[in-house]
Each structure stands twice: as structure tokens, then as C-alpha cells.
Amino acid sequence: MANHAATKKDSRQAQKRREKNRYYAKTTRNAIRDLKAEPAKDVAVKDLSNVISMIDKLAKTGVVHKNKAANLKSKLAKQVNKKA
């Protein structure tokens, strides 16, 4: 464990950030899963913009790499466009 006050504080802050990042990443993964499972195209198109926004926020804060975010968005758009 850290001995300096500033290091203890940094450790607490890192733990808070990690928990928050894990929450948002898991929420986004669940939204992606639900979007893929959606059979209706019109509903999927509506949900796609929300999911893309969530992915962009993860990339902006550095939770996922910007290239991974771009790949995810591209693949999701292709899958939604294929739906009948």
C-alpha cells in the first residue's frame, strides 16, 4: 500500500475511474449485444445512433482505442443494414 498521502489519493481515484470505466464499457457491450439480437430493422436503426454515441464516448475517454471504436461502428452499421 502507498505511504504518501498523494499516492493514497491517486490510488483511490484510480479505483473510482476503473469502476466507472468498467460500468460504461459493460453497459455498451450489453447495448451492442441487444442491437445485434434485434430482429426488426426500423428499431435497430433507431438504437444504432444511441449505441454509436456510447462507443464514441468510450473512445473519447480512452476506454477503447479510437480504431477499435471505428471498427465496431462500421461492423454494427453493416449488420443493421443487412436486416430485413
N, C-alpha and C positions, 0 to 999 in steps of 0.2 A: 504494500500500500504506500501511497505517496506520503511524504513527510512535510512538504511545504504547503502552506495554505493555498497558494495559487495553483499548485499542482492538484490538490484535492478538489478545488473548484473546477478545474479543467476536466478532471475525471468525472465529476457529477454532470457537467454539461455534455460531455461526450456520450454518457449513458442516456441522457434525455434525447439527444439528437438521434442516437441509434434506434431507440424505441419508436420515435416518431417516424423515422425513415422506414423502419420495418413495417409499421402500420400502413403508411401510404403505399409502399410497394406491394404489400399483400392485398390491399383494397383494389389496387389497379389490376393485379393479376386475376383477382376474382371477377372484376368487371370485364376483362378480356375473355375469360372463360365463358361468362354469361353471354357475351356478344357472339362468340363462336357458336354457341349452342342455340341461339335464337333462330327459329325456322323462317320467320316472316321477314321479308326484305325491307318493308317500309319501317318496321320497328327497329331493325338493325341499323338502318341508315340514320335514324334519329339518335340511337345510342352511340353510333360511331363518333360523332362530334364530341360527346362527353368523354369517351374513352381516350380519344386523341388528346384532348385537353389534359387529362390526367397523366398521360405519358409525357407530354411536353413539360408539365410541372416537375416530374421526376427527373427529366433530363436537365432542366434549368437549375435544379438544386444539386445536381451531381450524383443522385442516387443511381441512375443508369447513365451510360455513356450516350452522347448525342447520336452516334451512329447506330447504336442498338435501338434507340427510340425511333429513328427514321426507318429502320428495317421493320420494327413492329408495326408502325403505322402503315407502311406500304403493304405488308402482308395482310393486315386486317382489312384494308380498303379492297384488296383483291378478293378476299374471301366474301366480303359483304356484296361486292358487285356480281359474284358468281351465283348468289342465292336467287331462287326463282320466286 
